[in-house]
Amino acid sequence: MPVFASSSSPPQVLLLPDGGPQARAEPWLARWQALYGAALLEQHDWQRPLRGDWSARLQETLVDAPGPVVLVASGLGCVLAAWWAAHSPAAAKVRGALLVAPVDVEQPALREQLPGWSPLALQRLPFPSILVGRAQHAACSPQRAQALAQAWGATYVAPDDTVADPTRGDWDAGRTLLQTLLKD
């Protein structure tokens, strides 16, 4: 269980990594955890993620959080954040979300690999959000990422922008985006 600071402190950052049989580790998430003290949402099974289990784990973590939280989600973590926010009153604790390279679980191949994750929740998120697309992302085209951003009410950062490349170093441009969500 992540350790959160007291409610009088600034929002805590909670990392929601990708998962599934094709998931690859996102080094920038590990760096953000190490460099900035962000909490990582641990899941029971990274290779065979179940939406219900993952949502329950996120719910437990946020119900126990003593103060506001900002989510940083990658891949399947974006889908989790949208699904959970559409169903949980605890979403009121979320100050904002940085959603990076969501996966389109409605693609036929992904629907087979990730049973139970489709359909995508397409409701407007009840908190400010920024969605960063990726140009070279087979699991979600830039057009689909832009459509998800619109459905979720997120500000869209185009994949051709240099800001949208978390594979570079500590991804300072992403950290700048996150800072806009951490402000009061």
Phi, psi and omega in degrees: 000130180297149177262125181252151176284175181293164184292344179277351180272169179298166180302144175274149178261127179244121182271129177245093183289170175286168176202181179105171185297332181259005184296142174239147182298138176260100184303328182296328178295316178296321179294318179295324178296314182289316186282323190244001178074021177294146179271139179259127176284108179281139178244159182288324184216107181284327186278331178233071184290137175247126185303317180298316179295315181295319179296318179298320180295318177295318179300311179303315183295317183282328176297323180279348182292129183283347182212192182292155183226145169245128180271140170236111187242145178232137175058240181296335176300328176294316180296319177301311182301316181293317181295312181298314182298329180287345187237354189242129173293340178292351177300341177296339178281348184272122180278332181179173180215135171256114186251118187244121174049065179297158175258145179267091184289358177270354173295139183307315182295318180288328178299323177289318182287331184235065182298142179090354180267352181252143006279162175290144171284124183245019177283153175298134179290143182277019179211156179299146180209156176232128178249123179257117178275170176228135181292315183257070183225099184297335184279352178193114180293158176302325179294318179292320177299319178295321177295321177295317178302317180296314180298321183276354181073026183267149169288131183261131174252116186295146182292342179276354177282141180296340177296334189269029179236086182288357181280355182265114173051227181271005180052063181300326179296322176293322178297323176296317176299317179300320181301326178295330179279335182279343180290152178295000000 
